[in-house]
């Protein structure tokens, strides 16, 4: 069994693979203060619901954009699973050329998404990851990682509006029925949600124009709030919530013979 771990700034997503099939997945809050034992016991409890033993895990792969957590997660792998984890980073085999000026600057999550996206959908491809930050990744028809764009996620924008204004409340991020809000909460929801949709559509449109060519790129959405935003965007074609997990599985397969 393969245990795939994707560590984001807000959530940690865990997935177990039996062969090529995702057997189970869970989403935890990212906490830098939790110890290896706390994470280990949490995973043990999740496994217990499926009557799994840690000894069934033969391999672990980790993608992490929160560097201080890596020693903790590596300790979890060693102590609770007795496995040396494969960490997505410089030197790992992905099969995808990185056309970034400095490839080491590309976040592990963006590489993993790009690998999975190209494997599943081909290229050219645009991947929009709705996480703490919203990232746009562009893959060429030949499977090259070309770069992309990064902007603040919807949660950051909402929290900033609450913290930096004296009289605006913290709100639930749901799509209102209409753009013209008749109270403060709906007005904020309208501005945040519909403004964010417009931003996403606009960036995708500009990327498509910059790519040119005859092949219209496929656009795939993933991440925590993809199901809220992507259906409202006219130029997003697919929603794939398991894209990062699939990318970790694919990268693990590419590196397993060398391990």
Secondary structure as UniProt FT lines:
FT   STRAND          2..7
FT   STRAND          11..18
FT   TURN            19..20
FT   STRAND          21..29
FT   TURN            32..33
FT   HELIX           36..48
FT   TURN            49..51
FT   HELIX           54..56
FT   STRAND          59..64
FT   HELIX           67..69
FT   HELIX           70..81
FT   STRAND          86..87
FT   TURN            90..91
FT   HELIX           103..105
FT   HELIX           108..121
FT   STRAND          125..130
FT   STRAND          133..139
FT   TURN            141..142
FT   STRAND          145..152
FT   HELIX           154..163
FT   HELIX           184..211
FT   STRAND          218..222
FT   TURN            224..225
FT   HELIX           226..229
FT   HELIX           230..232
FT   TURN            234..235
FT   STRAND          238..239
FT   TURN            241..242
FT   HELIX           243..256
FT   TURN            257..258
//
